[in-house]
Amino acid sequence: MKRLFVGNLPSDATEASVTALFSEFGKVHSIELVTDLFSGRCKGFGYVGMEGHEARAAIAKLSGILFGGKPLRVSFEVSTGKKGRRR
């Protein structure tokens, strides 16, 4: 399974709306929208888990399309390799 970074989401985006958008390309295994602690609204980005070939199709078709009036940024998640605290 691949994890996609989805950026530039509108603040009124919900897990249901993002799932509906990505499910056109295959089964969405997981979704995690980063939300504001106090308001509960989307902070503008999140992560979607899909199979590899479905994820590549979603990136190709959804990158740059308007969603809630903003162009989406969709790519594979890039890990920094840093975990834990600094020394």
C-alpha positions, -999 to +999 in steps of 0.1 A: +000+000+000+012+035-008+005+066+012-003+098-007+002+134+005-028+156-004-022+193-001-040+225-007-073+211+006-101+236+015-108+241+052-143+225+048-129+193+034-141+161+051-130+125+051-161+116+031-155+142+004-118+133+000-127+096+000-153+101-027-128+120-048-101+093-046-124+062-047-129+069-084-094+054-089-096+024-066-102+014-030-092+039-004-076+019+025-070+048+049-075+085+051-061+110+076-070+147+074-049+169+096-074+191+115-072+221+138-074+210+175-099+237+185-121+243+155-120+207+140-116+221+105-091+208+080-057+225+081-053+221+043-036+187+040-039+150+047-029+115+037-046+088+017-036+051+016-042+032-017-026+004-037+004+013-058-011+013-093-043+030-081-022+057-063-002+064-094-035+069-114-049+092-087-017+113-088-018+116-126-055+126-127-059+147-095-028+168-093-037+203-102-075+199-104-097+224-086-112+210-054-132+235-033-117+263-055-081+254-049-057+233-071-049+201-054-013+189-048-011+151-048+021+131-045+036+101-028+045+108+008+081+117+013+096+105+046+124+126+061+140+096+078+142+114+111+123+100+140+126+108+177+141+138+193+172+158+185+205+151+202 
